[in-house]
Amino acid sequence: MAHEPKGREREQRPEERQPEKQRPEERRPEEQRPGVRLAWLLRRWWEEAGNASGGTRPTQQALASKVGVDQTTLSRYLNPKHASTAPPRVVETLHTHLRAPAAELERARELCRAALEENSRQRSAGLEPEPTGGTGTGTGTADGGTADADAPGDAPGDGTDGPGAPNRRRPRWAVPALVAAALVLAFVAGTVVRDQYAPGPRTPADGAAAGAAAVSGAPAEGALQWPLLLKQKEDLFTRGRALQHLLKEREYEVKADGFFTDETQEAVMDFQRRKHLSPDGKVGKRTWPQLVKELGPGAEGHAVLALQELLNNTGQGGTEVSGRFTAATADDLRFFQRSHGLAPSGRSDVETWLFLLVFQSPPDDAPEYQRETSPLPSAPA
């Protein structure tokens, strides 16, 4: 007599079978932001690069050299827990060097475009892009990869609660409430600063502190104001270094460290006198257009360094800061121009300089190549 299997011996019915696991980058769009999905896809390309017969997966150090970025930047492109959006040229270069499936290149391009557009929308709204996953930063491993950022004992990344902080989901009302509170505080702080330091009516750019720019929602030249830089103790970061590089291009002996000291002020005043401007030592809507230069492929020097410093800090991915206007620099510049509704010429005209100076991401530190030479913010001028 046939024995009917019972319990665990019974064969699973089709409707009882567990669905196959999805790859992280193939989950529903509402479950992950495009920047995280892109990082998962790029990481899988790298992890599967050595699966082909006789193939060897390259270390991240070797791969970074081929792509033209440093290893730390590449690690962030491949780390979904602390993802940094790779620019289109890096995505295409990784696809070529890792011999990824041809059918996946267009999907990677779409994710890249979506992630960069999302970052741009958040910056236009006056918000920092939210972390794209995890709560810490990945660390380098012996094979050139990245370790889990949530591992016990890891140092916390920006915006974390410290080592061992649980990966909690924020309530849906938390973000709107925080945004509303931030707007109220910003309005109150702006009113106090205006009343204390402004004797009369001023434009939003004139009242900006530390080079901050007044930005409206629509990316039109008439809605943007040149940032106002003036002597102060605080580090002005990329805008300050860009100003100093542009002064060095004019053969002024200043240090490009981001600190607007007496040395920088004197150089600005001399430049203003030469250009028949009011020598007040402040760099704003009249001085910037005289300082910037139109640059294109083949250009070299401090003006190119200024352009690359700004382009590297717009949130669209790493741009090499070399002082040489390469084809990669032109590609990155065209992408920035296209993203902000400018003519994608790949050259830095006055309008492009304005947008670059306005759309700067909040900096965390001086660039790595400069950290040993930059003075502390508390250092005397």
Secondary structure, DSSP 8 states (H G I E B T S, - for coil): ------GGGS---GGGS------GGGS-GGGS-HHHHHHHHHHHHHHTTT-STT-----HHHHHHHHTS-HHHHHHHT-GGG-----HHHHHHHHHHTT--GGGHHHHHHHHHHHHHHHHHHHHTT------SSSB---B-TTS-B--TTSTT--B-TT--STT-------TTHHHHHHHHHHHHHHHHHHHHHHHH-SS---TTTT-STT-----SS--GGG-----B---SSB-HHHHHHHHHHHHHTT-----SSB--HHHHHHHHHHHHHTT----S-BSTTTHHHH-----TT-BSHHHHHHHHHHHTSSSS----SSB--HHHHHHHHHHHHHTT----SS--HHHHHHHHHS-----SS-GGGTTTS--TTS--
